[in-house]
Amino acid sequence: MSNKADDVITTYCLGSCIGVTAFDPVAKVGGILHFQLPSRRADRRKSEAKPYMFADSGMVNMLKSLASMGADTKKLKNKLAGRASMLDQLDTYNIGKRNYAAIR
C-alpha cells in the first residue's frame, strides 16, 4: 500500500493466484493484494500469520490499510488479474476459479 506518488507497486507470477489493485483517485492511495487461496478457513494458523495469503482476510486487511492512509473505500477503483488453472488440467481443485469467486 502507498500514498506516495512516486512509488511503484508490483507483483509477479500470479498463476492461480489473483492480484487485486485498488486505487482512490482523489486521495491518491493505492495497493495490491496478491492472494493464493480463497478462504482463511483452509488454514486458521497460517491465516493469522499471513492474512494476505487469503482472499477474505487479505481484502479486509487491504481495505483497512488503505482507509488508514486516507482512502475512501467507496471510491476505490479495482482491477483483478490472474486465475489460471495451474497444473490441474482436470480442474480437480479449481483454485483459480474458487479464488475468483471468493474475491467477486
Number of C-alpha atoms within 10 A of each C-alpha: 19 17 17 10 9 7 10 9 11 11 9 7 10 16 17 24 27 26 24 19 20 24 23 21 13 11 16 15 23 28 21 20 23 25 25 21 24 24 21 20 13 11 11 12 11 13 18 12 9 13 21 21 22 28 29 20 19 24 21 13 15 21 20 13 17 23 16 11 16 15 23 17 14 7 13 20 12 13 11 16 15 19 21 18 18 14 10 13 9 8 12 9 12 17 21 24 18 17 24 21 12 14 18 7
